[in-house]
């Protein structure tokens, strides 16, 4: 009986979490006359799959997709390179004030992005980067405290004897990183890549602040164009929402075992 109750609660909670996604899909497939019926109609009378193509062509979503892919790809590459180098330095190099500096890096996680938003805007405006994709890409090449912490913890689990053996064989510090450390960091690097990819793909506030020209819009910002002065095109919003949710879901589905391994591998080693 206890197991039955537990499974019943789990199924109920799963249905509650899945209900908004189901409602979004069915709303995207409805005809305009069925959108605002009361009581709501969960299953459309006619499944209009053409709504997806029509919504995609109303706005230049091919261009928005291109911008989003550029931002996501370059930001993810930047995070992987910068965070790996910094994490390797904190994990393997002994220098004065290392622990104190690492605490300062971790302390930056307590500063919300909304606090640094205005200074960043002023800086990017001075550099002439407003209305370009640079404000969405360049900061990623300077690392993230959270990802640096994850990668550092993973590197600490790698025995130093491997470094010493490579040093005896004549490998440099950078050679040890590229030939020994990085190949062993596969799960943690995939974890960082997936988190960064999902963050960039779903980012709305950044493009909203730094982009003005529609030719530079990303998918999330293009989605907001369906909300006009005289109403909201709910059908198109749901259709595009379903379409742009597919890549993150697919990436997470195929990388979930690496994500679990990456989180488990970071541990709590200090």
C-alpha positions in Angstrom: 0.0 0.0 0.0 2.8 2.4 0.8 4.4 1.8 -2.6 1.0 2.3 -4.3 0.6 5.7 -2.6 4.2 6.8 -3.5 3.7 5.9 -7.1 0.3 7.5 -7.2 1.8 10.8 -5.9 4.7 10.6 -8.4 2.3 10.0 -11.3 0.1 12.9 -10.1 3.1 15.3 -9.8 4.4 14.2 -13.2 1.0 14.9 -14.8 1.0 18.4 -13.1 4.4 19.2 -14.6 3.5 17.8 -18.0 0.1 19.6 -18.2 1.5 23.0 -19.3 3.6 21.4 -22.1 0.5 19.4 -23.2 -1.6 22.5 -23.2 1.0 24.4 -25.3 1.1 21.6 -27.9 -2.6 21.3 -28.2 -3.1 25.1 -28.3 -0.6 25.3 -31.2 -2.7 22.8 -33.1 -6.1 24.4 -32.5 -8.1 26.6 -34.9 -8.5 30.3 -33.9 -12.2 29.7 -32.9 -11.2 27.1 -30.3 -8.5 29.2 -28.5 -10.8 31.0 -26.1 -13.6 28.6 -25.5 -15.0 28.2 -22.0 -14.7 25.7 -20.6 -11.4 25.1 -22.3 -11.1 22.4 -24.9 -8.0 20.4 -24.3 -8.1 18.3 -27.5 -8.6 20.3 -30.8 -11.4 19.1 -33.1 -9.0 19.4 -36.1 -5.3 19.0 -35.7 -3.8 21.9 -37.7 -0.2 21.1 -38.2 0.1 23.9 -40.7 0.0 26.3 -37.8 3.7 25.6 -37.1 4.8 26.5 -40.7 2.6 29.6 -40.7 3.9 30.9 -37.4 7.5 30.3 -38.5 7.0 32.4 -41.6 5.1 35.3 -40.0 8.4 36.6 -38.6 11.9 35.9 -40.0 12.6 33.0 -37.7 15.2 31.6 -40.0 17.3 34.7 -39.3 16.5 34.5 -35.6 17.6 30.9 -35.6 20.9 31.7 -37.2 21.6 34.5 -34.7 20.7 32.1 -31.8 22.9 29.3 -33.1 25.9 31.8 -33.5 25.5 33.1 -30.0 25.0 29.7 -28.4 27.9 28.1 -30.2 30.4 30.8 -29.6 29.4 31.4 -26.0 29.6 27.6 -25.2 33.1 27.4 -26.8 34.2 30.4 -24.8 33.0 29.0 -21.5 34.6 25.7 -22.1 38.0 27.2 -23.0 38.1 30.0 -20.4 36.7 27.9 -17.5 38.9 25.0 -18.2 42.1 27.1 -18.1 41.1 28.9 -14.9 40.0 25.7 -13.2 43.2 24.0 -14.1 45.2 26.9 -12.6 43.3 26.8 -9.3 43.5 23.0 -9.1 47.1 22.4 -10.1 49.2 25.6 -9.6 50.3 26.5 -6.0 50.7 30.2 -5.7 50.3 32.7 -2.9 46.7 33.7 -2.2 45.3 31.0 -4.3 42.5 30.0 -1.9 41.6 33.6 -1.2 41.4 34.4 -4.9 39.2 31.4 -5.4 36.9 32.6 -2.7 36.6 35.9 -4.5 35.7 34.2 -7.7 33.0 32.1 -5.9 31.7 35.3 -4.2 30.8 36.7 -7.7 28.1 34.0 -7.8 26.2 36.0 -5.1 25.9 39.1 -7.3 22.8 38.8 -9.5 23.0 39.8 -13.1 20.5 42.5 -12.6 23.0 44.4 -10.5 25.7 44.4 -13.2 23.3 44.9 -16.0 23.5 48.7 -16.1 27.3 48.9 -15.8 27.6 46.3 -18.6 25.3 48.3 -20.8 27.3 51.4 -20.2 30.6 49.6 -21.0 29.2 48.0 -24.2 27.7 51.3 -25.3 31.2 52.9 -24.9 32.7 50.1 -26.9 30.1 50.5 -29.6 28.8 47.0 -29.2 25.1 47.8 -28.6 22.9 46.3 -31.3 25.5 43.6 -32.1 25.8 40.0 -30.9 29.1 40.8 -29.1 27.6 41.6 -25.7 25.9 38.1 -25.7 29.2 36.3 -26.7 32.3 38.1 -25.4 31.5 37.8 -21.6 31.4 34.0 -21.9 35.1 34.1 -22.9 36.0 35.4 -19.5 34.6 32.4 -17.6 31.8 31.7 -15.1 32.4 31.2 -11.4 29.9 28.3 -11.2 31.5 26.4 -14.1 35.0 27.2 -12.8 34.0 25.6 -9.5 32.6 22.5 -11.1 35.6 21.9 -13.3 38.1 22.6 -10.5 36.4 20.1 -8.3 36.6 17.5 -11.1 40.3 18.2 -11.7 41.0 17.7 -8.0 39.7 14.1 -8.3 42.4 13.3 -10.9 45.5 11.9 -9.2 48.5 14.3 -9.3 50.7 11.2 -10.0 49.6 11.4 -13.7 50.9 15.0 -13.9 54.2 14.0 -12.3 54.6 11.0 -14.7 53.9 13.3 -17.7 56.4 15.9 -16.3 59.1 13.2 -16.1 58.4 12.4 -19.8 59.0 16.0 -20.7 55.4 17.3 -21.0 54.8 21.0 -20.3 52.0 22.3 -18.1 49.9 23.0 -21.1 50.7 19.6 -22.6 49.5 18.0 -19.3 46.3 19.9 -19.6 45.6 19.0 -23.2 46.8 15.4 -23.2 45.8 14.2 -19.7 43.4 16.4 -17.9 41.0 17.4 -20.7 40.5 13.8 -22.0 39.5 12.8 -18.4 37.2 15.8 -18.0 34.7 14.6 -20.7 31.6 14.3 -18.4 32.2 17.6 -16.7 32.9 19.4 -19.9 29.7 18.0 -21.4 27.9 19.2 -18.3 29.2 22.7 -18.7 28.4 22.7 -22.4 24.8 21.6 -21.9 24.1 24.1 -19.1 25.7 27.0 -21.1 23.8 26.0 -24.3 20.4 25.9 -22.5 21.2 29.2 -20.8 22.0 31.0 -24.1 19.2 29.3 -26.0 16.6 30.4 -23.5 18.1 33.9 -22.7 15.5 36.7 -23.2 16.7 39.5 -21.0 20.1 39.9 -22.5 18.9 40.2 -26.2 16.1 42.5 -25.0 18.6 44.9 -23.5 21.4 44.9 -26.0 19.6 44.4 -29.3 17.5 46.9 -31.2 17.6 45.9 -34.8 15.2 43.0 -35.7 17.9 41.5 -37.9 19.9 40.8 -34.8 17.1 39.2 -32.8 17.3 35.8 -31.3 14.5 33.2 -31.1 13.3 34.2 -27.7 13.2 37.9 -28.6 11.5 37.1 -31.9 8.8 35.2 -30.0 7.8 38.4 -28.2 7.0 40.0 -31.5 3.7 38.1 -31.5 2.5 40.3 -28.6 1.1 43.5 -30.2 -0.7 46.6 -29.2 -4.1 45.2 -29.9 -3.8 41.6 -28.8 -1.6 38.5 -28.5 -1.3 35.9 -31.2 -1.5 33.0 -28.7 -1.6 30.3 -31.4 1.7 31.5 -33.0 3.3 31.9 -29.6 2.5 28.3 -28.6 3.6 27.0 -32.0 7.0 28.7 -31.9 7.5 27.9 -28.3 7.0 24.2 -29.1 9.5 24.4 -32.0 12.3 26.2 -30.1 11.9 23.9 -27.2 12.9 20.9 -29.3 16.7 21.5 -29.5 17.3 21.9 -25.7 15.1 18.9 -24.9 17.0 16.8 -27.5 20.4 17.9 -26.2 19.4 17.2 -22.6 17.9 13.8 -23.5 21.0 12.6 -25.3 23.4 14.1 -22.7 21.6 13.2 -19.5 23.9 10.3 -18.6 26.9 12.5 -19.0 25.3 15.2 -17.0 24.7 12.8 -14.1 28.3 11.6 -14.3 29.6 15.1 -14.5 27.7 16.2 -11.4 28.7 13.0 -9.5 32.3 13.4 -10.6 32.7 17.0 -9.3 32.1 15.8 -5.7 32.8 18.0 -2.8 36.6 17.6 -2.7 38.4 20.7 -1.5 
